[in-house]
Amino acid sequence: PSPQIILPLEWFPLNKPSAGDYFHMAYNVITPFLLLKLIERSPKTLPRSMVYVSIIMFVMGASIHLVGDSVNHRLIFSGYQHHLSVRENPIIRNLRPETLIDSFELLYYYDEYLGHSMWYIPFFLILFIYFTGCFTPVAEESRMPVAALLLVGPSSLYYWYLVTEGQIFILYIFTFFAMMALVMHQKRKGLVLDSNGLFLFYSFIITLLLIAGWVAWLWNDKILRKKYPGVIYIPEPWAFYTLHMNNLHAAKESL
């Protein structure tokens, strides 16, 4: 959704891919390649067949999400309200025959649940496996260069977006807890994180702070609360944007 803020969807034919879709296609090609390179650099790795299966699952999940996300964003031009559930949306609720509603719910399921699971589980698994190889007995290697320190912020912002927009807080927090447990376990052996491990660990810590700030900011939003009624309340940035920012733009245009 991010490129659509700069290059709005209405600039492109609704029956053709938008700029955001092309960015997503590029992501689906570049990221698996980078993950393969990342796992190749790790002294600890998974069996080769498991690495391939993980990458295939990642590409399938991200591609499923690409299709579902592209259709869902175009529905906004027909009056679809992203901050509401599928059946609560006025344009969906009035569809006839009613079996069409089931089709849209299936599309939403593929996009938000199946696609995200197949996308993010291999992603965080490979990150964690890479992290297990980021320990050293040499204290001097446990220092981050200035360039890496400057990139921690953008990296944390990226993970914040993945967790909030992807609704994968449980997967993220379990990965983070596993990383913390591994750090404490390796410390007993006299091993410390090297610069790569510190970069990833600090990124996850700042991500948690960003998520906490995001939740605190939107804690009293009654409309978003209705869409995310569970114990874990983490609104999607796109739901916030379509609910509040779109209304703000519409109000300015009407003046």
Protein Blocks (a to p, Z undefined) as FASTA:
>chain_A
ZZmmmmgfklpcfkbccfklmmmmmmmmmmmmmmmmmmmmpmbdcdfklmmmmmmmmmmm
mmmmmmmmmmmmmmmmnopafkbcfklpmklmmpccfklmmmmmmmmmmmmmmmmmmmmm
mmmmmmmmmmmmmccfbfklmcccfklmmmmmmmmmmmmmmmmmnopmkmmmmmmmmmmm
mmmmmmmnopacdfklmmmmmmmmmmmmmmmmmmmmmmmmmklmmmmmcfbdcddfklmm
mmmmmmmmmmmmmZZ
